[in-house]
């Protein structure tokens, strides 16, 4: 287990950080509306 943390807790924290990162990127894309095409 990484850093002595239970695997379930580690996965929850990893999923939460991943979700936060994706949500942040989505907000930035909706706010700035970059022309990617």
Secondary structure, DSSP 4 states (H G I P E B T S, - for coil): -GGG--HHHHHHHHHHHHHHHHHHHHHHHHHH-----
